[in-house]
């Protein structure tokens, strides 16, 4: 179900009402409705859509609560200071009723993603469970029906489980099984978080991956080169981050807390190698779970990621 923007989320410290150099995001955000037709001759600014859904997490036997993530993240983002003049438009959230198939909600979200791609330079997709990634893919494929799609995921998990329907652990298998013109690259894989069967499937499908141990202290030149070649070899890049890749000391509010996870600055360094490409039209961040958060720490971290991505 599509819900229009909740404007009362957008509040924060007021430093000035007249000096734009002291403005924060809540003072400049726009509000829109993606169900309404709107033509644009030029893509500009950033669209923001929430995926307030954790039914896929429940189906995947994870800790429910990520459906509260989008509003928590928007609230944290609202009070961050403006840099530059990039316009941000909040398009509200998509919610899910548990008596309907998850795939229907993913299709609805995908339609909004496709529309936002047509309007904006980039679109931020805020989860919610990581089943947001399959919905993100569907929206990208609708907007780019013939192009090759390279999926880049920063994640501790492959999320290529074999199930009869969508869950938060199946998105990337669904993409690989349905689309011969898409492939998959994962950064931050933990050996202890994936069964041997998932590694076997990755090898069968020629999935590229980098272990978390290779990223703990720096992004090495070989990894940088691998990212650059991957981007070069595809027409469109789908970029997604699962917050459970980050060590639980920095991101306790997730559905599957990480032990020996990545430091946030490494995630930012990886993102800086990906986001500047004009092939990246959408960026999703999944699995922020306010139910298990501490001092809103994970929501603030996610909001700061989006803040850096705009800059």
Secondary structure, DSSP 8 states (H G I E B T S, - for coil): -EE---GGG-----S-SS-GGG-BHHHH-EE--TTS----SS--SEEEEEEE--HHHHHTT--S-GGGHHHHHHHHHHTSB--S---EEEEEEEE--TTS-HHHHHHHHHHHHHHHHHH-SEEEEEESSTTHHHHHHHHHHHHSSSS-EEEEEE-SS------SS--TT-HHHHHHHH-TTEEEEEEEE-GGGS-HHHHHHHHHTT-EEEEGGGGSS---HHHHHHHHHHHHT-SEEEEEEEGGGBBTTT--SBSS-BSS-B-HHHHHHHHHTTTTSTTEEEEEEE-B-GGG-STTHHHHHHHHHHHHHH-
